[in-house]
Amino acid sequence: MTQPQTRTSLKLYFHPLSSFCQKVLVAFYENETPFEPHIVDLANETSSAEFRKVWPIGKFPVVRDNAKDRTVPESSIIIEYLAQHYPGRTQLVPTDADLAQETRMRDRFYDLYVNVPTGKIVTDRLRPAGKNDPHGVEEARGLLQTAYGMIEREMGAKTWAIGDAFSMADCAAAPALFYANMLMPFGDTHKNAAGYFARLMRRPSFARAVKEAQPYLNLFPR
């Protein structure tokens, strides 16, 4: 979890188990961007209160850039911010306008149509008895199946989400597919999607994020 002892103005407020936080961690690790990690425990009153002083909404990830006096929330906005102000060897948002638009579209696809329905299924399992939403869960599963089919078709001729280059869209896809696969495995039914997921798992930046999440995975309702 620790970064090299390099002076940095960037503080990341996050939790290693969160898929949206993992998305941002992949972006940091891709370019070895130094940051100061602050793990937030929302169940801990002190930790939660300290975080809400930075971002009263109380949702992570959030980056605080003290050098620029900026507080940057939301995973996609954070990655765009890093790409603009702290670029590195991996160009996570292409400079070409059309490719950048496709990257943003794929990023939103994995967030909204893989990550969000997966979250719906997970949070339903954590609800108190009698408070479940079976209809909502059924809809979420249907949306995931549709998304799997689209990914299967898309990844038949691609290495990464927008082609040959790793991008912000892959940062979004990696944790989304990681958790979705735990709930609704697709390896036996969607070979192209499974091949893409295998490449994501081998990507050092995401492999590192997964390793750091391991101590918390017992909290994930299988």
Solvent accessible surface area in square Angstrom, and as a share of the most:
residue,aa,sasa,rsa
1,M,67,0.30
2,T,107,0.62
3,Q,21,0.09
4,P,96,0.61
5,Q,180,0.80
6,T,71,0.41
7,R,235,0.86
8,T,45,0.26
9,S,28,0.18
10,L,2,0.01
11,K,54,0.23
12,L,0,0.00
13,Y,26,0.10
14,F,0,0.00
15,H,32,0.14
16,P,1,0.00
17,L,36,0.18
18,S,25,0.16
19,S,17,0.11
20,F,65,0.27
21,C,0,0.00
22,Q,0,0.00
23,K,0,0.00
24,V,0,0.00
25,L,0,0.00
26,V,0,0.00
27,A,1,0.01
28,F,0,0.00
29,Y,13,0.05
30,E,10,0.05
31,N,25,0.13
32,E,119,0.53
33,T,10,0.06
34,P,45,0.28
35,F,4,0.01
36,E,69,0.31
37,P,42,0.27
38,H,60,0.27
39,I,73,0.37
40,V,5,0.03
41,D,67,0.35
42,L,81,0.40
43,A,102,0.79
44,N,69,0.35
45,E,151,0.68
46,T,90,0.52
47,S,25,0.16
48,S,13,0.09
49,A,48,0.37
50,E,101,0.45
51,F,2,0.01
52,R,110,0.40
53,K,165,0.70
54,V,41,0.23
55,W,63,0.22
56,P,95,0.60
57,I,107,0.54
58,G,5,0.05
59,K,142,0.60
60,F,46,0.19
61,P,4,0.03
62,V,0,0.00
63,V,0,0.00
64,R,56,0.21
65,D,0,0.00
66,N,75,0.38
67,A,77,0.60
68,K,87,0.37
69,D,101,0.52
70,R,115,0.42
71,T,43,0.25
72,V,3,0.02
73,P,27,0.17
74,E,103,0.46
75,S,8,0.05
76,S,18,0.12
77,I,99,0.50
78,I,0,0.00
79,I,0,0.00
80,E,46,0.21
81,Y,10,0.04
82,L,6,0.03
83,A,31,0.24
84,Q,134,0.60
85,H,63,0.28
86,Y,58,0.22
87,P,99,0.62
88,G,39,0.37
89,R,185,0.68
90,T,19,0.11
91,Q,106,0.47
92,L,4,0.02
93,V,19,0.11
94,P,17,0.11
95,T,121,0.70
96,D,74,0.38
97,A,79,0.62
98,D,110,0.57
99,L,76,0.38
100,A,6,0.05
101,Q,127,0.56
102,E,51,0.23
103,T,0,0.00
104,R,101,0.37
105,M,95,0.42
106,R,33,0.12
107,D,1,0.00
108,R,101,0.37
109,F,13,0.06
110,Y,7,0.03
111,D,3,0.01
112,L,73,0.36
113,Y,94,0.36
114,V,0,0.00
115,N,10,0.05
116,V,78,0.45
117,P,4,0.02
118,T,5,0.03
119,G,31,0.29
120,K,52,0.22
121,I,2,0.01
122,V,20,0.11
123,T,76,0.44
124,D,12,0.06
125,R,95,0.35
126,L,115,0.57
127,R,102,0.37
128,P,94,0.59
129,A,104,0.81
130,G,77,0.74
131,K,132,0.56
132,N,72,0.37
133,D,43,0.22
134,P,105,0.66
135,H,121,0.54
136,G,11,0.10
137,V,24,0.14
138,E,123,0.55
139,E,103,0.46
140,A,7,0.06
141,R,81,0.29
142,G,39,0.37
143,L,69,0.35
144,L,0,0.00
145,Q,97,0.43
146,T,79,0.46
147,A,1,0.01
148,Y,3,0.01
149,G,18,0.17
150,M,75,0.33
151,I,2,0.01
152,E,37,0.16
153,R,178,0.65
154,E,62,0.28
155,M,9,0.04
156,G,48,0.46
157,A,102,0.79
158,K,51,0.22
159,T,53,0.31
160,W,25,0.09
161,A,2,0.02
162,I,20,0.10
163,G,16,0.16
164,D,131,0.68
165,A,61,0.47
166,F,10,0.04
167,S,1,0.01
168,M,2,0.01
169,A,0,0.00
170,D,0,0.00
171,C,0,0.00
172,A,0,0.00
173,A,0,0.00
174,A,1,0.00
175,P,0,0.00
176,A,1,0.00
177,L,0,0.00
178,F,16,0.07
179,Y,10,0.04
180,A,0,0.00
181,N,41,0.21
182,M,46,0.20
183,L,16,0.08
184,M,17,0.07
185,P,102,0.64
186,F,2,0.01
187,G,31,0.30
188,D,131,0.68
189,T,98,0.57
190,H,27,0.12
191,K,136,0.58
192,N,59,0.30
193,A,1,0.00
194,A,24,0.19
195,G,26,0.25
196,Y,0,0.00
197,F,24,0.10
198,A,40,0.31
199,R,61,0.22
200,L,0,0.00
201,M,65,0.29
202,R,166,0.60
203,R,56,0.21
204,P,106,0.67
205,S,6,0.04
206,F,1,0.00
207,A,43,0.33
208,R,87,0.32
209,A,0,0.00
210,V,12,0.07
211,K,152,0.65
212,E,21,0.09
213,A,0,0.00
214,Q,93,0.42
215,P,97,0.61
216,Y,63,0.24
217,L,12,0.06
218,N,125,0.64
219,L,108,0.54
220,F,18,0.08
221,P,27,0.17
222,R,165,0.60
